[in-house]
Amino acid sequence: MEQNVNDLYYRRIDLPAGDLHVFAHDDLFYAMGNKVLEMANNNLQIPNIRYMSYTPDAHVGVGTCIGTTAVWGVADGFVSPSIVGSDIGCGMRVHLTNLQAEDLQDVKLRRKLVKAIEKRIPVENHARGYFSDIRLEDVLRKGLHGLPGKYVPDAYTPRKATSMTHVECSRFRFDESELDRIAMPVWHRAHRQLGTLGNGNHFIEIQALSIPEDNRAIAERWGLRDGQVAVMIHSGSRSWGGAVNQYCGSQVAKTMSKLGLGTADPKLAYAPLDSEAGRIYANLMYSALNFAVANRHLMAFAVRDAFKETFGSRAELSTLYDLMHNYACEESHGEEAMLVHRKGTTRALPAGHAGNPEPYRETGHPALIPGSMGTASYLMVGAPEGSRNYHSICHGAGRIRSRNATKQLVTVDEFASSLRIGQDDEVVLNHRALESLVDESPQAYKDVDQIIDSVVQARLASVVAKCRPLAAVKGV
C-alpha cells in the first residue's frame, strides 16, 4: 500500500511476520516500547491477514494492543475476539444541548446537575439500572429499534429526530438463534445493567465546545457553536459483552487446538470466519453491539431528564453521533468485502463516503475522541487520505502506565490540581474522595493534544471542535 504522509507521523515496520503501519509522531512511537511490536508480530501470524496498524494512542492490551486496526478479506478471513476486546461495542456518544457554558458557570449548579445524573444512572459497578420494563431480548435482537417508544423522546417529531439516524448503526442483524447459547444468569445480570455506566475509564462528561476556524463551516452544518454545552458518554456492552467474550473464547480455543493454530501469546484468540466458532462469535458479537448502542442511548435519555430537572423544561438534548471503538464489521473497501477489526480505534469517514449515515453524507460524520479526565476531548472528521488506514483513527489518549503504577506515582493533591479543585473552573466530579479515582487521573494517560496532532499531521482526520470539561460522572 503506497504511503504519502509526513515521515515524522508514519512508519512502516518490517516485522518477521509482516508489515506493521504506525501513525504517530516519533516521540509517541518510541515511547510505546518493544512490547507493542512483539504483540503486533503475534497478530501478524494469523493467517491471511491483509493489513495491521497502530494509532498514536496504542498501548499494551490482552492479546492485542489497544489502538489496533486489523483487516482480513471476508472470503478467507479470520475473526479474533482478542482484536475486538472484552468490552464489545464500547464506544462514544455525544449530545448537543441548547445551553451555553455561562449557564453552568456556577459551581454549585454543576454539582446539582451531577447529583441529578447520579440519581438516574447508577455509578456502582453492580448496581441495578432503572429500565426494568425494557425486554433485554428486544434490545439484543433489534438494538435501538427494540426500545419502547417512551424512551425515544424525539420519535414523535420525525423532522427533528436524531436518535435513530445520527448513529453509526442503530441495529446489527445476526442469527438470533445463537442467543440461546448464553446462560440465563447472564441474561438476568445484563438486564439489570441496561442504562448503567460501568467502571474503569467509562464516564459521562459535561463539556463546553470551542470551534477552530479551519472547519467552522462543517461545525455549523453539524449544529455546533462556540461555548455550546455538550454531553459525552463513554460505555459499552457491560456484562453481556463480557459473557459473550468468555463463552466464545473457549469455543475459539477448541477450534485453534483442532486446527493447529496459535502464536507465542496464548491469550491471542482467533478462528476462521467460516468455522462454527467463528460464526458463533460473529453473531453473538453483533448482539453485544446492539446492547452497547442501546445502553448509551438509555443513559443519554436519563441525562436529558437530569438537565430538565436542573434547568427546567427549556433544556433540550439532541444526538450528535454515536459510534464504537471495539468491534469487527464487514466493510467495502474498493471492490472487496473486508472484515475490519478495531480495538480502541474509531472509524472516521470523510465527506461523500457512502458509509456515512445520510445526515452526514455531505460532510463526513463526527468522530468522537475523548481525552483523559480533566483534559480536552475532540470532535473530528475523517480525511480522504484516511483510506490508507481503512479510515481508522485513535479512540482517546491511551494509557502510559497501569492503574497500580498510577496509584503509586500520583498523589491525590496532584490529581486535584489537574482538576482545578476549589477554583471557579473546577471540573466537578461525582466523587468526593478522589483517592478512588487516582488511577484514572490525567497523569495515567498520554497527552491527548499530542495524539490529536499525530492524527491531523498524518492526514487521517481534522478537528471540528475542542471540548473543555465542566463536570464528570465516573463509575466505581
Disulfide bonds with the S-S distance in Angstrom:
none
